């Protein structure tokens, strides 16, 4: 069962959120931004991250299984207060063909991580990321433009979640990339070029057309 979500706060105590990802997660101090969203609603949240540039889900598994790693500490040992763990994969792999070795490795790693999260009594959220601003020029055969890349990333993340979730314990989706797509749709409907300088869609990205700006 796949259920879109942001976060559900518990009224009695701070909500505990652990972000597991790479630069897409640590840009703009996302964990702090999320804590501020809770604060603006009169709630509190304990947010932290396990991130490093370019990490894939399989890299997070390797670190989680290493007893000397911070990943092991937060994902395996210190689990008493854990409520939500947000998983974000490398920016292209979820959109690769489901038969490719990289995609299969990520899907299998998602299952392992979800098992660790379930053992901690927490909930899994997949951070469904966005397509590159103009598609992926290094993989044009697969991602020729934003819309195609976004659709394939969505399919990949939903497949990861399908492999993990069940009726008894649903896995959740944070539809961040589709939100980027909605902004792009609105810009197009207004008659503007979403790729043009000054467009709201373009403003969601940094200059590399991949990473999020503070607005994004």
Phi and psi restraints in degrees (value plus and minus 20) as a CYANA .aco file:
   2 UNK   PHI    -132.8   -92.8
   2 UNK   PSI     103.6   143.6
   3 UNK   PHI    -148.4  -108.4
   3 UNK   PSI      97.3   137.3
   4 UNK   PHI     -84.8   -44.8
   4 UNK   PSI     123.1   163.1
   5 UNK   PHI    -176.6  -136.6
   5 UNK   PSI     136.0   176.0
   6 UNK   PHI    -120.5   -80.5
   6 UNK   PSI    -111.8   -71.8
   7 UNK   PHI    -162.6  -122.6
   7 UNK   PSI     132.5   172.5
   8 UNK   PHI    -130.6   -90.6
   8 UNK   PSI     102.8   142.8
   9 UNK   PHI    -108.2   -68.2
   9 UNK   PSI     124.1   164.1
  10 UNK   PHI    -115.6   -75.6
  10 UNK   PSI     110.4   150.4
  11 UNK   PHI     -91.0   -51.0
  11 UNK   PSI     -45.5    -5.5
  12 UNK   PHI    -102.8   -62.8
  12 UNK   PSI     -39.4     0.6
  13 UNK   PHI    -177.3  -137.3
  13 UNK   PSI     150.9   190.9
  14 UNK   PHI     -83.7   -43.7
  14 UNK   PSI     121.0   161.0
  15 UNK   PHI    -102.4   -62.4
  15 UNK   PSI     111.2   151.2
  16 UNK   PHI    -119.5   -79.5
  16 UNK   PSI     101.7   141.7
  17 UNK   PHI    -149.0  -109.0
  17 UNK   PSI     104.7   144.7
  18 UNK   PHI    -134.2   -94.2
  18 UNK   PSI     102.7   142.7
  19 UNK   PHI    -116.4   -76.4
  19 UNK   PSI     109.9   149.9
  20 UNK   PHI    -143.9  -103.9
  20 UNK   PSI      91.2   131.2
  21 UNK   PHI    -191.3  -151.3
  21 UNK   PSI    -164.4  -124.4
  22 UNK   PHI    -155.8  -115.8
  22 UNK   PSI    -165.8  -125.8
  23 UNK   PHI     -84.7   -44.7
  23 UNK   PSI     -46.2    -6.2
  24 UNK   PHI     -81.4   -41.4
  24 UNK   PSI     -49.6    -9.6
  25 UNK   PHI    -107.5   -67.5
  25 UNK   PSI     -60.5   -20.5
  26 UNK   PHI    -104.8   -64.8
  26 UNK   PSI     -34.0     6.0
  27 UNK   PHI     -78.7   -38.7
  27 UNK   PSI     118.3   158.3
  28 UNK   PHI      43.3    83.3
  28 UNK   PSI      -0.4    39.6
  29 UNK   PHI      31.7    71.7
  29 UNK   PSI      36.8    76.8
  30 UNK   PHI     -73.7   -33.7
  30 UNK   PSI     -59.7   -19.7
  31 UNK   PHI     -83.3   -43.3
  31 UNK   PSI     -54.4   -14.4
  32 UNK   PHI     -92.5   -52.5
  32 UNK   PSI     -58.1   -18.1
  33 UNK   PHI     -79.8   -39.8
  33 UNK   PSI     -63.2   -23.2
  34 UNK   PHI     -84.1   -44.1
  34 UNK   PSI     -61.7   -21.7
  35 UNK   PHI     -79.6   -39.6
  35 UNK   PSI     -58.3   -18.3
  36 UNK   PHI     -88.8   -48.8
  36 UNK   PSI     -51.4   -11.4
  37 UNK   PHI     -82.5   -42.5
  37 UNK   PSI     -64.7   -24.7
  38 UNK   PHI     -80.2   -40.2
  38 UNK   PSI     -66.3   -26.3
  39 UNK   PHI     -80.6   -40.6
  39 UNK   PSI     -57.9   -17.9
  40 UNK   PHI     -86.4   -46.4
  40 UNK   PSI     -41.8    -1.8
  41 UNK   PHI    -116.6   -76.6
  41 UNK   PSI     -11.3    28.7
  42 UNK   PHI      58.3    98.3
  42 UNK   PSI      -3.9    36.1
  43 UNK   PHI    -132.6   -92.6
  43 UNK   PSI     152.2   192.2
  44 UNK   PHI    -146.7  -106.7
  44 UNK   PSI     132.7   172.7
  45 UNK   PHI    -165.4  -125.4
  45 UNK   PSI     119.5   159.5
  46 UNK   PHI    -118.0   -78.0
  46 UNK   PSI      91.4   131.4
  47 UNK   PHI    -140.6  -100.6
  47 UNK   PSI     121.5   161.5
  48 UNK   PHI    -170.8  -130.8
  48 UNK   PSI     152.2   192.2
  49 UNK   PHI    -160.0  -120.0
  49 UNK   PSI     132.1   172.1
  50 UNK   PHI    -142.8  -102.8
  50 UNK   PSI      78.4   118.4
  51 UNK   PHI    -162.9  -122.9
  51 UNK   PSI     135.6   175.6
  52 UNK   PHI    -183.6  -143.6
  52 UNK   PSI     131.1   171.1
  53 UNK   PHI     -75.9   -35.9
  53 UNK   PSI     111.1   151.1
  54 UNK   PHI      56.6    96.6
  54 UNK   PSI     -15.9    24.1
  55 UNK   PHI     -85.6   -45.6
  55 UNK   PSI     121.9   161.9
  56 UNK   PHI    -122.2   -82.2
  56 UNK   PSI     146.4   186.4
  57 UNK   PHI     -78.7   -38.7
  57 UNK   PSI     -57.1   -17.1
  58 UNK   PHI     -86.0   -46.0
  58 UNK   PSI     -49.8    -9.8
  59 UNK   PHI     -87.7   -47.7
  59 UNK   PSI     -56.7   -16.7
  60 UNK   PHI     -86.5   -46.5
  60 UNK   PSI     -56.5   -16.5
  61 UNK   PHI     -82.8   -42.8
  61 UNK   PSI     -67.0   -27.0
  62 UNK   PHI     -77.8   -37.8
  62 UNK   PSI     -61.9   -21.9
  63 UNK   PHI     -91.5   -51.5
  63 UNK   PSI     -56.3   -16.3
  64 UNK   PHI     -84.8   -44.8
  64 UNK   PSI     -51.0   -11.0
  65 UNK   PHI    -107.3   -67.3
  65 UNK   PSI     -25.9    14.1
  66 UNK   PHI    -109.8   -69.8
  66 UNK   PSI      90.5   130.5
  67 UNK   PHI     -84.3   -44.3
  67 UNK   PSI     -34.1     5.9
  68 UNK   PHI    -111.1   -71.1
  68 UNK   PSI     -22.5    17.5
  69 UNK   PHI    -114.2   -74.2
  69 UNK   PSI     129.0   169.0
  70 UNK   PHI     -81.1   -41.1
  70 UNK   PSI     -51.7   -11.7
  71 UNK   PHI     -81.0   -41.0
  71 UNK   PSI     -62.8   -22.8
  72 UNK   PHI     -83.9   -43.9
  72 UNK   PSI     -61.3   -21.3
  73 UNK   PHI     -79.2   -39.2
  73 UNK   PSI     -69.3   -29.3
  74 UNK   PHI    -102.2   -62.2
  74 UNK   PSI     -51.0   -11.0
  75 UNK   PHI    -112.4   -72.4
  75 UNK   PSI     -43.5    -3.5
  76 UNK   PHI    -137.3   -97.3
  76 UNK   PSI     -62.9   -22.9
  77 UNK   PHI    -110.5   -70.5
  77 UNK   PSI     -80.1   -40.1
  78 UNK   PHI    -108.8   -68.8
  78 UNK   PSI      59.9    99.9
  79 UNK   PHI    -137.4   -97.4
  79 UNK   PSI     -19.1    20.9
  80 UNK   PHI     -78.5   -38.5
  80 UNK   PSI     -59.3   -19.3
  81 UNK   PHI    -122.2   -82.2
  81 UNK   PSI     -15.8    24.2
  82 UNK   PHI     -87.0   -47.0
  82 UNK   PSI     111.9   151.9
  83 UNK   PHI    -138.7   -98.7
  83 UNK   PSI     -65.8   -25.8
  84 UNK   PHI    -150.7  -110.7
  84 UNK   PSI     115.8   155.8
  85 UNK   PHI    -145.7  -105.7
  85 UNK   PSI     104.0   144.0
  86 UNK   PHI    -121.7   -81.7
  86 UNK   PSI     100.4   140.4
  87 UNK   PHI    -125.9   -85.9
  87 UNK   PSI     106.2   146.2
  88 UNK   PHI    -147.6  -107.6
  88 UNK   PSI     103.6   143.6
  89 UNK   PHI    -109.3   -69.3
  89 UNK   PSI     153.9   193.9
  90 UNK   PHI     -75.6   -35.6
  90 UNK   PSI     132.2   172.2
  91 UNK   PHI     -88.1   -48.1
  91 UNK   PSI     -38.7     1.3
  92 UNK   PHI    -130.8   -90.8
  92 UNK   PSI     -54.3   -14.3
  93 UNK   PHI     -75.1   -35.1
  93 UNK   PSI     -62.5   -22.5
  94 UNK   PHI     -78.8   -38.8
  94 UNK   PSI     -43.3    -3.3
  95 UNK   PHI    -110.9   -70.9
  95 UNK   PSI     -22.3    17.7
  96 UNK   PHI     -91.1   -51.1
  96 UNK   PSI     142.6   182.6
  97 UNK   PHI     -77.8   -37.8
  97 UNK   PSI     122.7   162.7
  98 UNK   PHI     -86.8   -46.8
  98 UNK   PSI     -28.5    11.5
  99 UNK   PHI    -114.0   -74.0
  99 UNK   PSI     -27.6    12.4
 100 UNK   PHI     -95.6   -55.6
 100 UNK   PSI     125.1   165.1
 101 UNK   PHI     -77.0   -37.0
 101 UNK   PSI     -60.3   -20.3
 102 UNK   PHI     -82.6   -42.6
 102 UNK   PSI     -63.2   -23.2
 103 UNK   PHI     -85.1   -45.1
 103 UNK   PSI     -65.1   -25.1
 104 UNK   PHI     -81.6   -41.6
 104 UNK   PSI     -61.7   -21.7
 105 UNK   PHI     -81.4   -41.4
 105 UNK   PSI     -60.8   -20.8
 106 UNK   PHI     -87.7   -47.7
 106 UNK   PSI     -63.6   -23.6
 107 UNK   PHI     -79.5   -39.5
 107 UNK   PSI     -64.5   -24.5
 108 UNK   PHI     -86.0   -46.0
 108 UNK   PSI     -57.3   -17.3
 109 UNK   PHI     -87.5   -47.5
 109 UNK   PSI     -55.8   -15.8
 110 UNK   PHI     -80.2   -40.2
 110 UNK   PSI     -59.8   -19.8
 111 UNK   PHI     -84.4   -44.4
 111 UNK   PSI     -64.2   -24.2
 112 UNK   PHI     -82.7   -42.7
 112 UNK   PSI     -66.4   -26.4
 113 UNK   PHI     -83.3   -43.3
 113 UNK   PSI     -61.2   -21.2
 114 UNK   PHI     -82.5   -42.5
 114 UNK   PSI     -57.6   -17.6
 115 UNK   PHI     -82.3   -42.3
 115 UNK   PSI     -62.1   -22.1
 116 UNK   PHI     -83.2   -43.2
 116 UNK   PSI     -61.4   -21.4
 117 UNK   PHI     -86.3   -46.3
 117 UNK   PSI     -62.4   -22.4
 118 UNK   PHI     -83.3   -43.3
 118 UNK   PSI     -60.5   -20.5
 119 UNK   PHI     -81.7   -41.7
 119 UNK   PSI     -47.1    -7.1
 120 UNK   PHI    -105.1   -65.1
 120 UNK   PSI     -20.5    19.5
 121 UNK   PHI      55.6    95.6
 121 UNK   PSI       2.2    42.2
 122 UNK   PHI    -128.2   -88.2
 122 UNK   PSI     154.8   194.8
 123 UNK   PHI    -128.0   -88.0
 123 UNK   PSI     125.8   165.8
 124 UNK   PHI    -120.0   -80.0
 124 UNK   PSI     113.1   153.1
 125 UNK   PHI    -142.6  -102.6
 125 UNK   PSI     109.1   149.1
 126 UNK   PHI    -112.6   -72.6
 126 UNK   PSI     106.0   146.0
 127 UNK   PHI    -104.8   -64.8
 127 UNK   PSI      72.6   112.6
 128 UNK   PHI     -95.5   -55.5
 128 UNK   PSI      85.8   125.8
 129 UNK   PHI    -100.7   -60.7
 129 UNK   PSI    -198.5  -158.5
 130 UNK   PHI    -124.6   -84.6
 130 UNK   PSI     136.1   176.1
 131 UNK   PHI     -93.3   -53.3
 131 UNK   PSI     138.8   178.8
 132 UNK   PHI     -84.4   -44.4
 132 UNK   PSI     132.8   172.8
 133 UNK   PHI     -70.7   -30.7
 133 UNK   PSI     -66.9   -26.9
 134 UNK   PHI    -135.3   -95.3
 134 UNK   PSI       4.0    44.0
 135 UNK   PHI      62.0   102.0
 135 UNK   PSI    -199.6  -159.6
 136 UNK   PHI    -125.2   -85.2
 136 UNK   PSI      84.8   124.8
 137 UNK   PHI     -85.2   -45.2
 137 UNK   PSI     -43.9    -3.9
 138 UNK   PHI     -99.1   -59.1
 138 UNK   PSI     -33.6     6.4
 139 UNK   PHI    -158.2  -118.2
 139 UNK   PSI      30.2    70.2
 140 UNK   PHI     -81.1   -41.1
 140 UNK   PSI     -48.1    -8.1
 141 UNK   PHI     -80.4   -40.4
 141 UNK   PSI     -47.1    -7.1
 142 UNK   PHI    -129.8   -89.8
 142 UNK   PSI     -55.6   -15.6
 143 UNK   PHI    -148.6  -108.6
 143 UNK   PSI      48.9    88.9
 144 UNK   PHI     -90.8   -50.8
 144 UNK   PSI     -40.7    -0.7
 145 UNK   PHI    -176.3  -136.3
 145 UNK   PSI     153.2   193.2
 146 UNK   PHI     -77.9   -37.9
 146 UNK   PSI     -69.5   -29.5
 147 UNK   PHI     -80.7   -40.7
 147 UNK   PSI     -63.6   -23.6
 148 UNK   PHI     -86.0   -46.0
 148 UNK   PSI     -64.8   -24.8
 149 UNK   PHI     -82.2   -42.2
 149 UNK   PSI     -62.3   -22.3
 150 UNK   PHI     -83.2   -43.2
 150 UNK   PSI     -62.3   -22.3
 151 UNK   PHI     -84.0   -44.0
 151 UNK   PSI     -59.9   -19.9
 152 UNK   PHI     -93.2   -53.2
 152 UNK   PSI     -55.0   -15.0
 153 UNK   PHI     -83.5   -43.5
 153 UNK   PSI     -62.3   -22.3
 154 UNK   PHI     -80.4   -40.4
 154 UNK   PSI     -66.0   -26.0
 155 UNK   PHI     -79.9   -39.9
 155 UNK   PSI     -60.6   -20.6
 156 UNK   PHI     -86.4   -46.4
 156 UNK   PSI     -67.4   -27.4
 157 UNK   PHI     -84.7   -44.7
 157 UNK   PSI     -58.2   -18.2
 158 UNK   PHI     -84.5   -44.5
 158 UNK   PSI     -55.5   -15.5
 159 UNK   PHI     -88.5   -48.5
 159 UNK   PSI     -59.7   -19.7
 160 UNK   PHI     -76.6   -36.6
 160 UNK   PSI     -69.4   -29.4
 161 UNK   PHI     -84.1   -44.1
 161 UNK   PSI     -58.2   -18.2
 162 UNK   PHI     -81.9   -41.9
 162 UNK   PSI     -55.0   -15.0
 163 UNK   PHI     -91.3   -51.3
 163 UNK   PSI     -39.4     0.6
 164 UNK   PHI    -125.1   -85.1
 164 UNK   PSI     -58.1   -18.1
 165 UNK   PHI     -97.9   -57.9
 165 UNK   PSI     144.4   184.4
 166 UNK   PHI    -170.2  -130.2
 166 UNK   PSI     148.6   188.6
 167 UNK   PHI     -81.8   -41.8
 167 UNK   PSI     -58.4   -18.4
 168 UNK   PHI     -91.7   -51.7
 168 UNK   PSI     -54.4   -14.4
 169 UNK   PHI    -156.9  -116.9
 169 UNK   PSI      69.2   109.2
 170 UNK   PHI     -88.3   -48.3
 170 UNK   PSI     132.5   172.5
 171 UNK   PHI    -123.9   -83.9
 171 UNK   PSI     121.2   161.2
 172 UNK   PHI    -123.6   -83.6
 172 UNK   PSI     137.6   177.6
 173 UNK   PHI    -144.4  -104.4
 173 UNK   PSI     107.5   147.5
 174 UNK   PHI    -117.4   -77.4
 174 UNK   PSI      83.3   123.3
 175 UNK   PHI    -101.5   -61.5
 175 UNK   PSI      44.9    84.9
 176 UNK   PHI     -89.5   -49.5
 176 UNK   PSI     -68.3   -28.3
 177 UNK   PHI     -78.8   -38.8
 177 UNK   PSI     -66.6   -26.6
 178 UNK   PHI     -78.5   -38.5
 178 UNK   PSI     -49.8    -9.8
 179 UNK   PHI     -86.7   -46.7
 179 UNK   PSI     -60.7   -20.7
 180 UNK   PHI     -78.2   -38.2
 180 UNK   PSI     -63.1   -23.1
 181 UNK   PHI     -82.9   -42.9
 181 UNK   PSI     -55.0   -15.0
 182 UNK   PHI     -86.4   -46.4
 182 UNK   PSI     -60.5   -20.5
 183 UNK   PHI     -80.9   -40.9
 183 UNK   PSI     -63.8   -23.8
 184 UNK   PHI     -80.6   -40.6
 184 UNK   PSI     -62.2   -22.2
 185 UNK   PHI     -80.9   -40.9
 185 UNK   PSI     -63.6   -23.6
 186 UNK   PHI     -84.4   -44.4
 186 UNK   PSI     -59.1   -19.1
 187 UNK   PHI     -83.6   -43.6
 187 UNK   PSI     -64.5   -24.5
 188 UNK   PHI     -81.7   -41.7
 188 UNK   PSI     -62.6   -22.6
 189 UNK   PHI     -85.7   -45.7
 189 UNK   PSI     -45.7    -5.7
 190 UNK   PHI     -98.6   -58.6
 190 UNK   PSI     -25.7    14.3
 191 UNK   PHI      70.5   110.5
 191 UNK   PSI     -14.9    25.1
 192 UNK   PHI    -113.5   -73.5
 192 UNK   PSI     142.1   182.1
 193 UNK   PHI    -109.8   -69.8
 193 UNK   PSI      96.2   136.2
 194 UNK   PHI     -84.2   -44.2
 194 UNK   PSI     -38.4     1.6
 195 UNK   PHI    -107.6   -67.6
 195 UNK   PSI     -27.8    12.2
 196 UNK   PHI     -93.8   -53.8
 196 UNK   PSI     130.3   170.3
 197 UNK   PHI     -77.2   -37.2
 197 UNK   PSI     114.8   154.8
 198 UNK   PHI      70.9   110.9
 198 UNK   PSI     -27.5    12.5
 199 UNK   PHI     -94.2   -54.2
 199 UNK   PSI     129.7   169.7
 200 UNK   PHI     -82.8   -42.8
 200 UNK   PSI     -56.1   -16.1
 201 UNK   PHI     -84.0   -44.0
 201 UNK   PSI     -66.8   -26.8
 202 UNK   PHI     -81.0   -41.0
 202 UNK   PSI     -53.2   -13.2
 203 UNK   PHI     -89.7   -49.7
 203 UNK   PSI     -30.9     9.1
 204 UNK   PHI     -95.0   -55.0
 204 UNK   PSI     -33.9     6.1
 205 UNK   PHI    -134.1   -94.1
 205 UNK   PSI     135.9   175.9
 206 UNK   PHI     -99.1   -59.1
 206 UNK   PSI    -197.9  -157.9
 207 UNK   PHI     -84.1   -44.1
 207 UNK   PSI     -38.5     1.5
 208 UNK   PHI    -102.0   -62.0
 208 UNK   PSI     -23.8    16.2
 209 UNK   PHI      51.2    91.2
 209 UNK   PSI      -8.1    31.9
 210 UNK   PHI    -146.8  -106.8
 210 UNK   PSI     -76.1   -36.1
 211 UNK   PHI     -96.4   -56.4
 211 UNK   PSI     133.4   173.4
 212 UNK   PHI    -100.3   -60.3
 212 UNK   PSI     122.0   162.0
 213 UNK   PHI     -94.9   -54.9
 213 UNK   PSI     157.1   197.1
 214 UNK   PHI     -81.0   -41.0
 214 UNK   PSI     -56.5   -16.5
 215 UNK   PHI     -85.3   -45.3
 215 UNK   PSI     -63.7   -23.7
